[in-house]
Amino acid sequence: MPGARWLIVEDAFPDARGILLKPRVVVEAPFRGEVDVTLRSPGGGERRARASLMVSHVRGALAPFAMVRLRGVALEDAPAGTEVWADAPL
C-alpha cells in the first residue's frame, strides 16, 4: 500500500471529469495534473485510480483547500468509508 492516506470518503458525487470526494482537504502546495492513488474499500478490497485536485481556495492567510477528483472509476467504487492512499502526502 502507498505511504500517505489522503482522506476517508464521506460522500462522492459525479462531475463532468470524474467523481468528486468529500471531505475537502487542506493542501499546503497544490499540484497540477494527476497522480496514481489506491482506493481501499471498507470491505478491504483495493483498486487503482487517477486523482487530481480541484482547488477551491488559494488566497489569504489560510492554506488552500481542495476536493479530490477521481478519474476512471464509477461512483460506486468510492462509497463512504473508502480510504484514498497515495505515495506522497498532500
N, C-alpha and C positions, 0 to 999 in steps of 0.2 A: 504494500500500500504506500502511496506517496506520503510525504512528510508533514504536510500542513493542512489541517481541517479549516476550510474557509467558512462554512456555515452548516447549520442543520435547517433543512427546509421547513418552513411553517406553512407556506402556501406557494402555489405556482399558477401562472396564467399565461396563455398564448399571446404572442405579439407577432408582427409581420416577419420577424427574423428568427423566431425560435420560441423559447419559453422563458419568462422572467420569474425569478425566485424571490420570495420574501423569507427572511427579513432583509432589509438593506444592511450593507456592511460599510464600515469606515475604512477608507483606503488612504494611506499616507502618500503613496506615489502611484497614481493610476497608470495602468499600462494600456497600450493600444494593441489591437489585434486580438488573436485568440490563443488560448493555451489548452493543453490536454488536461482533463480532470477525470477523477474516478468518482462515480456515484455509488454509494454504499446504502442499499435499501434497508428499511427497518427489519426485514426478514433475513438480512445477511448477504444477499446477492450483490454482485458488483458488476458495473459496466462502465465503459469509457464514453466520454463525450467531449465536445469542444465548448469552451466557455469564453465569454468576453464580459466587459463591464459596461454598464450604462450609467455614466456618472451624472448625478443629479445636482450636486452642489460643489462648486470649485472656488468660491471666493470667501473672504472673511477669515476670521481667526480660527474657525473650526476646520478639522481635516475634511477632505471631500468624502461624501458618502455615495454609494453606488448600489445598483442592483446587478446581480449576476444573471447573465443571459446564457442559456444553453442552446446549442445547435446540434441537430442530428439525433434528437431524442423526442419521444412523444410525451405529452403531458402526464400520462400515467406512469412514465418511467421515473418521475421525481415526486412521489407522494410526500405528504408531511412526514417528517422524521428521517428523510433521506439525508445522509451526510455527503457533503461535497468536499473532496480532497484534491490537493494539487501538490506538485513538487516544491513550490515556493509559497511562502505566506503572502497575504495581500498587503 
